[in-house]
Amino acid sequence: MTEEKVAFLVDSGSNVPEEYIALGNMKVIPLKVIYQDEEYTDNVDITAQDVYDRLNEEIPKTSLPSGEVISEILAQIQAEGFKKVICVTISSGLSGTNNMVRLVAENFKDMDIFTVDSKNIGIGSGLIAVQAYNYVENGLKWETIKDKLLEDVKKSKVFFHVPTLEYLQKGGRIGLVASILGNMLNLKPIITCNEDGVYDTVAKIRGSKKSVQKAIDLAKEFAGNAKKYNLAIAYGGKTAKAQVQEIRAELQKQLPHFEHTFEGEVSPALGVHTGPGLIGIGISILEP
C-alpha cells in the first residue's frame, strides 16, 4: 500500500461494485430521486425496482446532492485521519456532481482531493473507481495514480441496451421523433457516452436479444487487442437480472482475457432515465 492513507469518494450513479463499497474507506455521495410528494436518497431508501414499479403512476426527477451533503462526507473523511482523497464521479456532461465536489473541496485546504471526471455513467464510471482502489493497494505513488486514472477515463466504456426509448425521451435525453420511430420499428438502441461524456446512440438493433449481443460486440471492438481488462454487467430490474448468467457466459467467451467480471443493478437514479430491462456491458482496459 502507499505510505499515506487514501480515502475514496464516488457518487451513487457510478454503480461501484458492492464489494468495494464494503471495504470501508470508500464513501458514496448519494444522488436524489424526487417525486411530487416525496424525495428519496439513491440506493438508501429506494431501489431501482421501486422506481420501475411506480413508472406508470409517475416518472420522478433526479438531482445531484447538495454541497452541504458533500461537505459533511469530506469532513467525515478528514475526521477519520485521511489526507488524500480520490473522487470518481459520473460524467460532468450528464451531472453537476463533479463540479460540485470540486467547489466543496476548495474548503478543505488540509486535504489533497483529486477529482476524476469519468466521462462515463453507471459501471463505466465505477470501473475507474475500482482501478483507483487497486492502484493504492498496489503501492503506486500518488502522482502516478493521478496520471494513470486520467488515462483510464479513455480506456473505460459502457454500452447500454435499452428496451424502450420512452423514458429517455420523457427525461429530455432524446427527441420525441426518434422515440416514436424507434418504438414503431421495435428498434432497441445501444447507448454509450462519447468522448465529451454525453449520451450517444451508437447502434439501433431490431429485437432485444440481438441488441444485447450488439452491446457485447461493441465491447469486444473497444477492447481491440488488449491483453487484460475488467468486465461488468449492469442490469435494471428482475427481468434483466434473470438474463445475467447467460450474458456473462457469452461475454466471457467473447472476451476471454478478463481479470474480473463484476455484476450489479443500476442505481435508481439511472433507472429513472432508462426504465426497466436495461443491460449494460462495461469494460475497462488494464493492459493495452
C-alpha positions as a Markdown table, in Angstrom:
| # | Residue | x | y | z |
|---|---|---|---|---|
| 1 | Met | 0.0 | 0.0 | 0.0 |
| 2 | Thr | 1.0 | 3.6 | -0.4 |
| 3 | Glu | 2.6 | 5.2 | 2.6 |
| 4 | Glu | -0.2 | 7.6 | 3.2 |
| 5 | Lys | -3.8 | 6.6 | 3.8 |
| 6 | Val | -6.0 | 7.3 | 0.8 |
| 7 | Ala | -9.8 | 7.6 | 1.0 |
| 8 | Phe | -12.2 | 7.2 | -1.9 |
| 9 | Leu | -15.3 | 9.1 | -2.8 |
| 10 | Val | -17.8 | 8.1 | -5.5 |
| 11 | Asp | -21.3 | 9.0 | -6.4 |
| 12 | Ser | -24.2 | 6.6 | -6.4 |
| 13 | Gly | -24.6 | 7.0 | -10.2 |
| 14 | Ser | -21.2 | 5.3 | -10.7 |
| 15 | Asn | -22.6 | 1.9 | -9.5 |
| 16 | Val | -19.3 | 0.9 | -7.9 |
| 17 | Pro | -19.4 | -2.9 | -7.2 |
| 18 | Glu | -20.7 | -3.5 | -3.7 |
| 19 | Glu | -17.6 | -5.4 | -2.6 |
| 20 | Tyr | -15.5 | -2.2 | -3.0 |
| 21 | Ile | -18.0 | 0.0 | -1.1 |
| 22 | Ala | -18.0 | -2.6 | 1.7 |
| 23 | Leu | -14.2 | -2.1 | 2.2 |
| 24 | Gly | -14.9 | 0.9 | 4.4 |
| 25 | Asn | -12.7 | 3.7 | 3.1 |
| 26 | Met | -14.9 | 4.3 | 0.1 |
| 27 | Lys | -17.8 | 6.7 | 0.7 |
| 28 | Val | -20.8 | 7.2 | -1.6 |
| 29 | Ile | -22.3 | 10.6 | -2.5 |
| 30 | Pro | -26.0 | 9.7 | -3.0 |
| 31 | Leu | -28.0 | 11.3 | -5.8 |
| 32 | Lys | -31.6 | 12.2 | -5.2 |
| 33 | Val | -34.8 | 10.7 | -6.7 |
| 34 | Ile | -37.6 | 13.2 | -6.4 |
| 35 | Tyr | -41.3 | 12.5 | -6.6 |
| 36 | Gln | -44.0 | 15.2 | -6.4 |
| 37 | Asp | -44.8 | 14.3 | -2.8 |
| 38 | Glu | -41.5 | 12.8 | -1.6 |
| 39 | Glu | -37.8 | 12.8 | -2.0 |
| 40 | Tyr | -35.6 | 9.7 | -1.8 |
| 41 | Thr | -31.9 | 9.0 | -1.4 |
| 42 | Asp | -30.4 | 6.9 | -4.2 |
| 43 | Asn | -29.9 | 3.3 | -3.1 |
| 44 | Val | -30.6 | 4.2 | 0.5 |
| 45 | Asp | -34.3 | 4.3 | 0.9 |
| 46 | Ile | -35.3 | 3.5 | -2.7 |
| 47 | Thr | -34.3 | 0.7 | -5.1 |
| 48 | Ala | -34.3 | 0.6 | -8.8 |
| 49 | Gln | -37.2 | -1.9 | -8.7 |
| 50 | Asp | -39.2 | 0.6 | -6.6 |
| 51 | Val | -38.8 | 3.2 | -9.4 |
| 52 | Tyr | -39.8 | 0.8 | -12.1 |
| 53 | Asp | -42.9 | -0.3 | -10.1 |
| 54 | Arg | -44.1 | 3.3 | -10.0 |
| 55 | Leu | -43.3 | 4.4 | -13.5 |
| 56 | Asn | -46.9 | 4.1 | -14.7 |
| 57 | Glu | -48.0 | 6.5 | -11.9 |
| 58 | Glu | -45.1 | 9.0 | -12.1 |
| 59 | Ile | -41.7 | 9.4 | -13.6 |
| 60 | Pro | -39.6 | 11.0 | -10.9 |
| 61 | Lys | -36.9 | 13.6 | -11.4 |
| 62 | Thr | -33.3 | 13.2 | -10.3 |
| 63 | Ser | -30.9 | 15.7 | -8.8 |
| 64 | Leu | -27.3 | 16.0 | -7.6 |
| 65 | Pro | -26.7 | 16.1 | -3.8 |
| 66 | Ser | -26.3 | 19.4 | -2.1 |
| 67 | Gly | -22.9 | 21.0 | -1.4 |
| 68 | Glu | -23.8 | 20.5 | 2.3 |
| 69 | Val | -24.0 | 16.7 | 2.0 |
| 70 | Ile | -20.7 | 16.6 | 0.1 |
| 71 | Ser | -19.1 | 18.8 | 2.7 |
| 72 | Glu | -20.3 | 16.5 | 5.5 |
| 73 | Ile | -18.9 | 13.4 | 3.8 |
| 74 | Leu | -15.5 | 15.1 | 3.3 |
| 75 | Ala | -15.5 | 16.3 | 6.9 |
| 76 | Gln | -16.1 | 12.7 | 8.0 |
| 77 | Ile | -13.2 | 11.5 | 5.8 |
| 78 | Gln | -11.0 | 14.2 | 7.3 |
| 79 | Ala | -12.0 | 13.2 | 10.9 |
| 80 | Glu | -11.0 | 9.6 | 10.1 |
| 81 | Gly | -7.4 | 10.9 | 9.5 |
| 82 | Phe | -7.2 | 10.8 | 5.7 |
| 83 | Lys | -5.1 | 13.5 | 4.0 |
| 84 | Lys | -5.6 | 12.3 | 0.4 |
| 85 | Val | -8.9 | 11.6 | -1.4 |
| 86 | Ile | -9.6 | 10.2 | -4.8 |
| 87 | Cys | -13.1 | 11.1 | -6.0 |
| 88 | Val | -14.6 | 9.5 | -9.1 |
| 89 | Thr | -17.9 | 10.8 | -10.4 |
| 90 | Ile | -20.2 | 10.2 | -13.4 |
| 91 | Ser | -19.7 | 12.5 | -16.4 |
| 92 | Ser | -19.8 | 16.2 | -15.9 |
| 93 | Gly | -21.7 | 16.2 | -19.2 |
| 94 | Leu | -24.6 | 14.4 | -17.5 |
| 95 | Ser | -24.5 | 15.7 | -14.0 |
| 96 | Gly | -23.2 | 18.6 | -11.9 |
| 97 | Thr | -21.8 | 16.4 | -9.2 |
| 98 | Asn | -18.2 | 16.5 | -10.4 |
| 99 | Asn | -18.2 | 20.3 | -10.4 |
| 100 | Met | -20.0 | 20.4 | -7.0 |
| 101 | Val | -17.3 | 18.2 | -5.5 |
| 102 | Arg | -14.5 | 20.4 | -6.9 |
| 103 | Leu | -16.1 | 23.5 | -5.4 |
| 104 | Val | -16.7 | 22.0 | -2.0 |
| 105 | Ala | -13.1 | 20.5 | -2.0 |
| 106 | Glu | -11.7 | 24.0 | -2.1 |
| 107 | Asn | -12.9 | 24.4 | 1.5 |
| 108 | Phe | -10.7 | 21.5 | 2.7 |
| 109 | Lys | -7.2 | 23.0 | 2.4 |
| 110 | Asp | -5.6 | 20.4 | 4.5 |
| 111 | Met | -6.5 | 17.5 | 2.2 |
| 112 | Asp | -5.3 | 16.7 | -1.3 |
| 113 | Ile | -8.5 | 15.9 | -3.1 |
| 114 | Phe | -8.1 | 14.5 | -6.7 |
| 115 | Thr | -11.4 | 14.6 | -8.6 |
| 116 | Val | -11.8 | 12.4 | -11.7 |
| 117 | Asp | -14.5 | 13.2 | -14.3 |
| 118 | Ser | -15.1 | 9.7 | -15.6 |
| 119 | Lys | -16.9 | 10.9 | -18.8 |
| 120 | Asn | -19.0 | 7.9 | -18.2 |
| 121 | Ile | -22.1 | 6.8 | -16.3 |
| 122 | Gly | -23.0 | 3.7 | -14.3 |
| 123 | Ile | -20.5 | 0.9 | -14.1 |
| 124 | Gly | -18.4 | 2.7 | -16.9 |
| 125 | Ser | -17.6 | 5.2 | -14.1 |
| 126 | Gly | -17.5 | 2.5 | -11.4 |
| 127 | Leu | -14.7 | 0.5 | -13.1 |
| 128 | Ile | -12.5 | 3.6 | -12.9 |
| 129 | Ala | -13.0 | 3.7 | -9.1 |
| 130 | Val | -12.1 | 0.0 | -8.9 |
| 131 | Gln | -8.8 | 0.9 | -10.7 |
| 132 | Ala | -8.2 | 3.8 | -8.3 |
| 133 | Tyr | -8.6 | 1.4 | -5.3 |
| 134 | Asn | -6.3 | -1.2 | -6.8 |
| 135 | Tyr | -3.5 | 1.4 | -7.6 |
| 136 | Val | -3.5 | 2.4 | -4.0 |
| 137 | Glu | -3.4 | -1.2 | -2.8 |
| 138 | Asn | -0.6 | -1.9 | -5.1 |
| 139 | Gly | 1.5 | 0.9 | -3.6 |
| 140 | Leu | 1.7 | 3.2 | -6.6 |
| 141 | Lys | 2.9 | 6.8 | -5.9 |
| 142 | Trp | 0.3 | 9.5 | -5.7 |
| 143 | Glu | 1.3 | 11.4 | -8.8 |
| 144 | Thr | 1.5 | 8.1 | -10.8 |
| 145 | Ile | -2.0 | 7.2 | -9.7 |
| 146 | Lys | -3.4 | 10.5 | -10.8 |
| 147 | Asp | -1.8 | 10.2 | -14.2 |
| 148 | Lys | -3.0 | 6.6 | -14.7 |
| 149 | Leu | -6.6 | 7.5 | -13.7 |
| 150 | Leu | -6.8 | 10.2 | -16.3 |
| 151 | Glu | -5.6 | 7.6 | -18.9 |
| 152 | Asp | -8.2 | 5.1 | -17.6 |
| 153 | Val | -11.0 | 7.5 | -18.5 |
| 154 | Lys | -10.2 | 6.9 | -22.1 |
| 155 | Lys | -9.9 | 3.1 | -21.5 |
| 156 | Ser | -13.3 | 2.6 | -19.9 |
| 157 | Lys | -16.7 | 2.3 | -21.6 |
| 158 | Val | -20.2 | 1.0 | -21.0 |
| 159 | Phe | -22.7 | 0.1 | -23.7 |
| 160 | Phe | -26.3 | 0.0 | -22.6 |
| 161 | His | -29.1 | -1.9 | -24.3 |
| 162 | Val | -32.3 | -0.1 | -23.6 |
| 163 | Pro | -35.6 | -1.9 | -24.3 |
| 164 | Thr | -37.6 | 1.3 | -24.9 |
| 165 | Leu | -36.7 | 4.9 | -25.7 |
| 166 | Glu | -39.8 | 6.2 | -23.8 |
| 167 | Tyr | -38.1 | 7.1 | -20.6 |
| 168 | Leu | -35.0 | 8.7 | -22.2 |
| 169 | Gln | -37.4 | 10.8 | -24.3 |
| 170 | Lys | -39.6 | 11.8 | -21.3 |
| 171 | Gly | -36.4 | 12.8 | -19.4 |
| 172 | Gly | -35.4 | 15.0 | -22.3 |
| 173 | Arg | -32.4 | 12.8 | -23.2 |
| 174 | Ile | -33.6 | 12.2 | -26.8 |
| 175 | Gly | -36.1 | 13.7 | -29.2 |
| 176 | Leu | -39.8 | 12.7 | -29.4 |
| 177 | Val | -39.5 | 11.8 | -33.2 |
| 178 | Ala | -36.6 | 9.4 | -32.5 |
| 179 | Ser | -38.5 | 7.8 | -29.7 |
| 180 | Ile | -41.8 | 7.3 | -31.7 |
| 181 | Leu | -39.9 | 6.0 | -34.7 |
| 182 | Gly | -37.7 | 3.6 | -32.7 |
| 183 | Asn | -40.7 | 2.2 | -30.8 |
| 184 | Met | -42.7 | 1.7 | -34.0 |
| 185 | Leu | -39.9 | -0.3 | -35.7 |
| 186 | Asn | -39.1 | -2.3 | -32.5 |
| 187 | Leu | -35.6 | -0.8 | -32.6 |
| 188 | Lys | -33.5 | -1.2 | -29.4 |
| 189 | Pro | -30.9 | 1.5 | -29.1 |
| 190 | Ile | -27.4 | 0.9 | -27.7 |
| 191 | Ile | -26.3 | 4.0 | -25.8 |
| 192 | Thr | -22.9 | 4.9 | -24.5 |
| 193 | Cys | -21.1 | 8.1 | -23.5 |
| 194 | Asn | -19.0 | 9.8 | -26.2 |
| 195 | Glu | -15.6 | 11.4 | -25.5 |
| 196 | Asp | -17.4 | 14.5 | -24.3 |
| 197 | Gly | -19.2 | 12.4 | -21.7 |
| 198 | Val | -22.7 | 12.9 | -23.1 |
| 199 | Tyr | -25.2 | 10.2 | -24.3 |
| 200 | Asp | -24.6 | 8.9 | -27.7 |
| 201 | Thr | -26.6 | 6.3 | -29.6 |
| 202 | Val | -24.1 | 4.0 | -31.3 |
| 203 | Ala | -26.5 | 1.4 | -32.8 |
| 204 | Lys | -30.2 | 0.6 | -33.2 |
| 205 | Ile | -30.9 | -3.0 | -33.5 |
| 206 | Arg | -34.3 | -4.7 | -34.0 |
| 207 | Gly | -35.1 | -7.1 | -31.2 |
| 208 | Ser | -33.8 | -7.3 | -27.6 |
| 209 | Lys | -31.6 | -10.4 | -27.9 |
| 210 | Lys | -29.7 | -9.1 | -31.0 |
| 211 | Ser | -29.4 | -5.7 | -29.2 |
| 212 | Val | -27.7 | -7.3 | -26.1 |
| 213 | Gln | -25.4 | -9.2 | -28.5 |
| 214 | Lys | -24.5 | -6.0 | -30.3 |
| 215 | Ala | -23.5 | -4.4 | -26.9 |
| 216 | Ile | -21.1 | -7.3 | -26.3 |
| 217 | Asp | -19.8 | -6.9 | -29.9 |
| 218 | Leu | -19.1 | -3.2 | -29.2 |
| 219 | Ala | -17.3 | -4.0 | -26.0 |
| 220 | Lys | -15.2 | -6.5 | -27.9 |
| 221 | Glu | -14.4 | -3.9 | -30.6 |
| 222 | Phe | -13.4 | -1.4 | -27.9 |
| 223 | Ala | -11.1 | -4.0 | -26.3 |
| 224 | Gly | -9.3 | -4.5 | -29.6 |
| 225 | Asn | -6.1 | -6.5 | -29.0 |
| 226 | Ala | -6.0 | -5.6 | -25.3 |
| 227 | Lys | -4.2 | -8.2 | -23.2 |
| 228 | Lys | -6.2 | -7.7 | -20.0 |
| 229 | Tyr | -9.4 | -6.0 | -18.9 |
| 230 | Asn | -12.1 | -5.9 | -16.3 |
| 231 | Leu | -15.7 | -6.6 | -17.4 |
| 232 | Ala | -19.0 | -5.7 | -15.9 |
| 233 | Ile | -22.7 | -6.4 | -16.4 |
| 234 | Ala | -25.2 | -3.9 | -15.1 |
| 235 | Tyr | -28.9 | -4.8 | -15.1 |
| 236 | Gly | -32.2 | -2.9 | -14.5 |
| 237 | Gly | -34.9 | -4.9 | -12.7 |
| 238 | Lys | -36.0 | -8.5 | -12.3 |
| 239 | Thr | -36.4 | -9.4 | -16.0 |
| 240 | Ala | -32.9 | -8.1 | -16.8 |
| 241 | Lys | -31.3 | -9.9 | -13.8 |
| 242 | Ala | -32.7 | -13.2 | -15.0 |
| 243 | Gln | -30.6 | -12.9 | -18.2 |
| 244 | Val | -27.3 | -12.1 | -16.4 |
| 245 | Gln | -26.0 | -15.7 | -16.2 |
| 246 | Glu | -26.4 | -16.3 | -19.9 |
| 247 | Ile | -24.9 | -12.9 | -20.8 |
| 248 | Arg | -21.9 | -13.5 | -18.5 |
| 249 | Ala | -21.1 | -16.8 | -20.3 |
| 250 | Glu | -21.3 | -15.1 | -23.7 |
| 251 | Leu | -19.3 | -12.1 | -22.6 |
| 252 | Gln | -16.5 | -14.1 | -21.1 |
| 253 | Lys | -16.4 | -16.4 | -24.2 |
| 254 | Gln | -16.1 | -13.4 | -26.5 |
| 255 | Leu | -13.7 | -11.5 | -24.2 |
| 256 | Pro | -11.6 | -14.2 | -22.6 |
| 257 | His | -8.7 | -12.1 | -21.3 |
| 258 | Phe | -10.7 | -10.7 | -18.4 |
| 259 | Glu | -9.3 | -10.3 | -14.9 |
| 260 | His | -12.6 | -9.8 | -13.1 |
| 261 | Thr | -16.3 | -9.7 | -14.1 |
| 262 | Phe | -18.5 | -7.5 | -11.9 |
| 263 | Glu | -22.3 | -7.6 | -11.8 |
| 264 | Gly | -24.8 | -5.3 | -10.2 |
| 265 | Glu | -28.1 | -3.5 | -10.5 |
| 266 | Val | -28.1 | 0.1 | -11.9 |
| 267 | Ser | -28.9 | 2.8 | -9.4 |
| 268 | Pro | -32.4 | 4.0 | -9.0 |
| 269 | Ala | -31.4 | 7.4 | -10.4 |
| 270 | Leu | -30.1 | 5.9 | -13.6 |
| 271 | Gly | -33.2 | 3.6 | -13.8 |
| 272 | Val | -35.4 | 6.7 | -13.9 |
| 273 | His | -33.9 | 7.6 | -17.3 |
| 274 | Thr | -33.7 | 4.2 | -18.8 |
| 275 | Gly | -36.7 | 2.3 | -17.5 |
| 276 | Pro | -36.7 | -1.5 | -16.6 |
| 277 | Gly | -34.9 | -4.2 | -18.7 |
| 278 | Leu | -31.7 | -2.3 | -19.2 |
| 279 | Ile | -28.5 | -4.3 | -19.7 |
| 280 | Gly | -25.1 | -2.6 | -19.6 |
| 281 | Ile | -21.9 | -4.2 | -20.8 |
| 282 | Gly | -18.9 | -2.4 | -19.2 |
| 283 | Ile | -15.2 | -2.8 | -20.0 |
| 284 | Ser | -12.0 | -1.2 | -18.5 |
| 285 | Ile | -8.7 | -2.0 | -20.3 |
| 286 | Leu | -5.9 | -2.8 | -17.9 |
| 287 | Glu | -3.2 | -3.8 | -20.3 |
| 288 | Pro | -3.5 | -2.5 | -23.9 |
